[in-house]
Amino acid sequence: MDKVLIQTFLPLSDNRGQRFSVDWYIALSHEFNERFGGVTVYQQAPVTGLWKEEEQHTVKDELIIFEVMADKFDNIFWKRLKEQLEQQFRQESILIRSYPIQIM
């Protein structure tokens, strides 16, 4: 059975180090559970993301990853969600990526 695995990476805090509301993550978890019938949230040991913002400046984020499986990737839904999350979490860009997978 072919499916799509979709991962959404969200920061735990803003650029000043202020933590975002736990309620935001809970609401997204509920939304994904209702829409996709389940969600996996990697939050016990947040992952660390590093990237070069400028040649000499590295940015570091602690992240939570939300993972869902779907029959197909709905471009309209994910584009709208990405824009909403970028505004809500005050980010230039939120990473959402998808992979085709096969369920055995």
ZAGU-834069 format. One line per field, with one value per atom (N, C-alpha, C, CB): atom name; residue in one letter; chain; x, y, z. Coordinates in steps of 0.2 Angstrom, whole numbers, plus 5000, padded with zeros to 4 digits. Glycine has a CB too. Example, Ala and Ser with C-alpha at 12.3 -4.5 7.8 and 13.67 -1.06 7.14 Angstrom:
BEGIN
atomo	N,CA,C,CB,N,CA,C,CB $
residuo	A,A,A,A,S,S,S,S $
cadena	A,A,A,A,A,A,A,A $
c1	5066,5062,5066,5057,5064,5068,5064,5070 $
c2	4972,4978,4984,4978,4989,4995,5000,4997 $
c3	5039,5039,5039,5045,5035,5036,5039,5029 $
This chain:
BEGIN
atomo	N,CA,C,CB,N,CA,C,CB,N,CA,C,CB,N,CA,C,CB,N,CA,C,CB,N,CA,C,CB,N,CA,C,CB,N,CA,C,CB,N,CA,C,CB,N,CA,C,CB,N,CA,C,CB,N,CA,C,CB,N,CA,C,CB,N,CA,C,CB,N,CA,C,CB,N,CA,C,CB,N,CA,C,CB,N,CA,C,CB,N,CA,C,CB,N,CA,C,CB,N,CA,C,CB,N,CA,C,CB,N,CA,C,CB,N,CA,C,CB,N,CA,C,CB,N,CA,C,CB,N,CA,C,CB,N,CA,C,CB,N,CA,C,CB,N,CA,C,CB,N,CA,C,CB,N,CA,C,CB,N,CA,C,CB,N,CA,C,CB,N,CA,C,CB,N,CA,C,CB,N,CA,C,CB,N,CA,C,CB,N,CA,C,CB,N,CA,C,CB,N,CA,C,CB,N,CA,C,CB,N,CA,C,CB,N,CA,C,CB,N,CA,C,CB,N,CA,C,CB,N,CA,C,CB,N,CA,C,CB,N,CA,C,CB,N,CA,C,CB,N,CA,C,CB,N,CA,C,CB,N,CA,C,CB,N,CA,C,CB,N,CA,C,CB,N,CA,C,CB,N,CA,C,CB,N,CA,C,CB,N,CA,C,CB,N,CA,C,CB,N,CA,C,CB,N,CA,C,CB,N,CA,C,CB,N,CA,C,CB,N,CA,C,CB,N,CA,C,CB,N,CA,C,CB,N,CA,C,CB,N,CA,C,CB,N,CA,C,CB,N,CA,C,CB,N,CA,C,CB,N,CA,C,CB,N,CA,C,CB,N,CA,C,CB,N,CA,C,CB,N,CA,C,CB,N,CA,C,CB,N,CA,C,CB,N,CA,C,CB,N,CA,C,CB,N,CA,C,CB,N,CA,C,CB,N,CA,C,CB,N,CA,C,CB,N,CA,C,CB,N,CA,C,CB,N,CA,C,CB,N,CA,C,CB,N,CA,C,CB,N,CA,C,CB,N,CA,C,CB,N,CA,C,CB,N,CA,C,CB,N,CA,C,CB,N,CA,C,CB,N,CA,C,CB,N,CA,C,CB,N,CA,C,CB,N,CA,C,CB,N,CA,C,CB,N,CA,C,CB,N,CA,C,CB,N,CA,C,CB $
residuo	M,M,M,M,D,D,D,D,K,K,K,K,V,V,V,V,L,L,L,L,I,I,I,I,Q,Q,Q,Q,T,T,T,T,F,F,F,F,L,L,L,L,P,P,P,P,L,L,L,L,S,S,S,S,D,D,D,D,N,N,N,N,R,R,R,R,G,G,G,G,Q,Q,Q,Q,R,R,R,R,F,F,F,F,S,S,S,S,V,V,V,V,D,D,D,D,W,W,W,W,Y,Y,Y,Y,I,I,I,I,A,A,A,A,L,L,L,L,S,S,S,S,H,H,H,H,E,E,E,E,F,F,F,F,N,N,N,N,E,E,E,E,R,R,R,R,F,F,F,F,G,G,G,G,G,G,G,G,V,V,V,V,T,T,T,T,V,V,V,V,Y,Y,Y,Y,Q,Q,Q,Q,Q,Q,Q,Q,A,A,A,A,P,P,P,P,V,V,V,V,T,T,T,T,G,G,G,G,L,L,L,L,W,W,W,W,K,K,K,K,E,E,E,E,E,E,E,E,E,E,E,E,Q,Q,Q,Q,H,H,H,H,T,T,T,T,V,V,V,V,K,K,K,K,D,D,D,D,E,E,E,E,L,L,L,L,I,I,I,I,I,I,I,I,F,F,F,F,E,E,E,E,V,V,V,V,M,M,M,M,A,A,A,A,D,D,D,D,K,K,K,K,F,F,F,F,D,D,D,D,N,N,N,N,I,I,I,I,F,F,F,F,W,W,W,W,K,K,K,K,R,R,R,R,L,L,L,L,K,K,K,K,E,E,E,E,Q,Q,Q,Q,L,L,L,L,E,E,E,E,Q,Q,Q,Q,Q,Q,Q,Q,F,F,F,F,R,R,R,R,Q,Q,Q,Q,E,E,E,E,S,S,S,S,I,I,I,I,L,L,L,L,I,I,I,I,R,R,R,R,S,S,S,S,Y,Y,Y,Y,P,P,P,P,I,I,I,I,Q,Q,Q,Q,I,I,I,I,M,M,M,M $
cadena	A,A,A,A,A,A,A,A,A,A,A,A,A,A,A,A,A,A,A,A,A,A,A,A,A,A,A,A,A,A,A,A,A,A,A,A,A,A,A,A,A,A,A,A,A,A,A,A,A,A,A,A,A,A,A,A,A,A,A,A,A,A,A,A,A,A,A,A,A,A,A,A,A,A,A,A,A,A,A,A,A,A,A,A,A,A,A,A,A,A,A,A,A,A,A,A,A,A,A,A,A,A,A,A,A,A,A,A,A,A,A,A,A,A,A,A,A,A,A,A,A,A,A,A,A,A,A,A,A,A,A,A,A,A,A,A,A,A,A,A,A,A,A,A,A,A,A,A,A,A,A,A,A,A,A,A,A,A,A,A,A,A,A,A,A,A,A,A,A,A,A,A,A,A,A,A,A,A,A,A,A,A,A,A,A,A,A,A,A,A,A,A,A,A,A,A,A,A,A,A,A,A,A,A,A,A,A,A,A,A,A,A,A,A,A,A,A,A,A,A,A,A,A,A,A,A,A,A,A,A,A,A,A,A,A,A,A,A,A,A,A,A,A,A,A,A,A,A,A,A,A,A,A,A,A,A,A,A,A,A,A,A,A,A,A,A,A,A,A,A,A,A,A,A,A,A,A,A,A,A,A,A,A,A,A,A,A,A,A,A,A,A,A,A,A,A,A,A,A,A,A,A,A,A,A,A,A,A,A,A,A,A,A,A,A,A,A,A,A,A,A,A,A,A,A,A,A,A,A,A,A,A,A,A,A,A,A,A,A,A,A,A,A,A,A,A,A,A,A,A,A,A,A,A,A,A,A,A,A,A,A,A,A,A,A,A,A,A,A,A,A,A,A,A,A,A,A,A,A,A,A,A,A,A,A,A,A,A,A,A,A,A,A,A,A,A,A,A,A,A,A,A,A,A,A,A,A,A,A,A,A,A,A,A,A,A $
c1	5004,5000,5004,4995,5004,5008,5005,5009,5009,5006,5012,5005,5010,5015,5016,5012,5023,5024,5026,5031,5023,5024,5026,5017,5032,5035,5034,5042,5032,5032,5037,5025,5042,5047,5045,5054,5044,5042,5047,5035,5049,5054,5050,5057,5054,5052,5052,5056,5056,5056,5058,5061,5056,5058,5065,5053,5067,5074,5077,5075,5073,5075,5075,5070,5073,5073,5067,5079,5062,5055,5052,5051,5050,5046,5039,5046,5037,5030,5026,5030,5019,5014,5013,5007,5013,5012,5005,5012,5001,4994,4994,4990,4999,5000,5001,5005,5006,5008,5002,5014,4999,4993,4988,4990,4986,4981,4983,4980,4989,4991,4991,4998,4993,4992,4985,4995,4980,4973,4971,4969,4973,4971,4974,4974,4980,4983,4979,4990,4978,4975,4968,4974,4964,4957,4958,4954,4962,4963,4966,4967,4971,4974,4974,4982,4970,4969,4974,4967,4979,4985,4990,4987,4995,5000,5006,4999,5012,5018,5021,5023,5023,5026,5032,5021,5038,5045,5046,5050,5045,5046,5050,5039,5051,5055,5062,5055,5066,5072,5072,5078,5071,5070,5076,5069,5075,5081,5084,5079,5090,5093,5095,5100,5092,5094,5099,5087,5104,5109,5109,5116,5110,5110,5114,5103,5117,5120,5115,5126,5115,5110,5114,5107,5121,5126,5132,5127,5137,5143,5146,5148,5146,5150,5145,5154,5138,5134,5129,5129,5130,5126,5120,5130,5114,5108,5107,5102,5104,5102,5095,5107,5091,5085,5084,5079,5080,5077,5070,5077,5069,5063,5059,5065,5053,5048,5046,5042,5046,5043,5037,5049,5032,5025,5026,5020,5023,5024,5017,5029,5014,5008,5009,5002,5004,5004,4997,5004,4998,4992,4992,4991,4986,4985,4989,4978,4989,4992,4994,4987,4998,5000,4995,5008,4992,4987,4990,4980,4993,4996,4993,4998,4987,4983,4983,4976,4981,4981,4988,4979,4993,5000,5003,5005,5001,5003,5000,5002,4993,4990,4992,4982,4993,4996,5003,4996,5007,5014,5014,5018,5010,5009,5006,5004,5001,4999,5004,4993,5008,5013,5018,5015,5020,5026,5024,5027,5017,5015,5014,5008,5011,5010,5017,5006,5022,5028,5034,5031,5031,5036,5042,5037,5041,5047,5047,5047,5053,5054,5051,5061,5053,5051,5050,5056,5045,5044,5045,5037,5049,5050,5045,5057,5042,5037,5040,5030,5041,5044,5040,5051,5040,5036,5040,5029,5038,5042,5036,5047,5037,5033,5035,5033,5030,5032,5028,5032,5030,5026,5025,5029,5018,5016,5016,5010,5019,5019,5014,5026 $
c2	4994,5000,5006,5000,5010,5016,5022,5018,5026,5032,5037,5030,5043,5048,5050,5055,5050,5052,5060,5048,5063,5071,5073,5074,5077,5079,5087,5077,5089,5097,5098,5099,5102,5104,5111,5104,5111,5117,5119,5117,5126,5128,5128,5135,5127,5127,5134,5123,5139,5145,5150,5146,5157,5162,5164,5168,5168,5170,5174,5175,5176,5179,5173,5184,5167,5162,5161,5163,5165,5164,5158,5170,5153,5147,5149,5142,5145,5146,5142,5143,5144,5141,5133,5144,5129,5122,5121,5118,5125,5125,5124,5130,5128,5128,5121,5133,5118,5111,5106,5109,5107,5102,5103,5104,5109,5111,5107,5118,5108,5105,5098,5108,5095,5088,5085,5086,5089,5087,5088,5091,5093,5094,5088,5101,5086,5081,5074,5081,5073,5067,5066,5066,5072,5072,5071,5078,5075,5075,5068,5081,5066,5060,5054,5062,5054,5048,5046,5042,5050,5049,5054,5042,5054,5059,5056,5066,5056,5055,5062,5050,5063,5069,5067,5073,5069,5068,5074,5067,5073,5079,5077,5082,5071,5069,5072,5062,5072,5075,5079,5069,5085,5089,5089,5097,5089,5089,5096,5086,5096,5103,5104,5103,5109,5111,5117,5113,5116,5121,5123,5119,5129,5131,5138,5132,5139,5146,5151,5145,5156,5162,5167,5165,5167,5171,5167,5178,5169,5165,5163,5168,5168,5167,5166,5173,5166,5166,5159,5172,5155,5149,5150,5143,5148,5148,5141,5151,5141,5135,5135,5133,5130,5129,5123,5130,5122,5116,5115,5116,5109,5108,5102,5106,5102,5097,5095,5099,5088,5086,5082,5081,5084,5081,5077,5086,5071,5066,5063,5061,5063,5060,5056,5065,5051,5048,5049,5040,5050,5052,5048,5059,5047,5044,5048,5042,5054,5059,5065,5060,5069,5076,5081,5077,5084,5089,5096,5089,5098,5104,5110,5106,5111,5117,5117,5117,5111,5111,5113,5104,5110,5110,5117,5105,5120,5127,5132,5129,5131,5136,5135,5134,5128,5127,5130,5119,5129,5132,5139,5130,5143,5150,5152,5153,5148,5149,5148,5145,5143,5141,5146,5134,5149,5154,5160,5155,5162,5168,5167,5170,5161,5160,5159,5153,5156,5155,5160,5148,5165,5171,5168,5175,5164,5161,5163,5154,5164,5166,5160,5168,5154,5148,5142,5146,5138,5132,5126,5132,5121,5116,5110,5112,5109,5103,5099,5106,5093,5088,5082,5087,5079,5073,5068,5074,5061,5056,5050,5052,5048,5042,5036,5040,5032,5026,5021,5028,5015,5009,5005,5004,5004,5001,4993,5004,4989,4982,4979,4979 $
c3	5000,5000,5000,5006,4995,4995,4998,4987,5002,5006,5005,5013,5008,5008,5016,5005,5018,5025,5024,5027,5029,5029,5036,5027,5036,5042,5042,5042,5048,5049,5055,5050,5053,5058,5061,5055,5068,5071,5077,5074,5077,5083,5090,5081,5095,5101,5104,5106,5101,5104,5098,5109,5100,5095,5095,5096,5090,5090,5096,5084,5101,5107,5113,5109,5111,5116,5120,5120,5118,5122,5119,5121,5123,5122,5119,5128,5114,5111,5116,5104,5115,5119,5118,5118,5123,5122,5119,5129,5120,5117,5109,5119,5106,5099,5096,5097,5100,5098,5099,5101,5104,5106,5101,5113,5099,5094,5087,5093,5085,5079,5079,5077,5085,5085,5085,5092,5088,5087,5080,5092,5077,5070,5065,5067,5066,5062,5064,5063,5070,5072,5069,5079,5069,5066,5058,5068,5055,5048,5045,5045,5048,5045,5049,5045,5055,5058,5063,5054,5064,5068,5067,5067,5072,5071,5076,5073,5074,5078,5079,5075,5086,5088,5091,5093,5088,5091,5095,5085,5102,5106,5113,5108,5114,5120,5121,5121,5115,5115,5108,5115,5109,5103,5099,5105,5092,5088,5087,5081,5085,5084,5077,5088,5074,5067,5067,5064,5063,5061,5054,5064,5052,5046,5045,5042,5040,5038,5036,5033,5040,5038,5034,5044,5036,5032,5032,5035,5028,5028,5034,5023,5039,5045,5051,5046,5050,5055,5055,5055,5060,5060,5065,5062,5063,5067,5070,5063,5076,5079,5082,5085,5080,5083,5086,5077,5091,5094,5091,5102,5089,5085,5087,5078,5086,5087,5080,5091,5079,5072,5073,5069,5068,5068,5062,5068,5062,5056,5055,5057,5049,5047,5041,5047,5040,5034,5030,5035,5024,5020,5013,5018,5010,5004,4998,5002,4999,4994,4997,4988,4994,4996,4994,4995,4998,4996,4996,5001,4990,4990,4993,4983,4992,4994,5002,4991,5005,5012,5015,5015,5013,5015,5014,5013,5009,5007,5012,5000,5013,5018,5025,5018,5027,5034,5035,5035,5030,5030,5031,5024,5027,5028,5035,5023,5038,5044,5050,5046,5049,5054,5054,5053,5048,5048,5051,5040,5050,5054,5061,5051,5063,5070,5074,5071,5071,5075,5073,5073,5069,5067,5064,5073,5059,5055,5048,5056,5045,5038,5034,5036,5037,5033,5038,5028,5037,5041,5036,5044,5038,5034,5034,5035,5029,5028,5022,5027,5024,5018,5018,5019,5012,5011,5007,5007,5009,5006,5004,5011,4998,4996,5000,4989,5003,5007,5005,5015,5007,5006,5013,5001,5014,5021,5019,5023,5023,5023,5027,5024 $
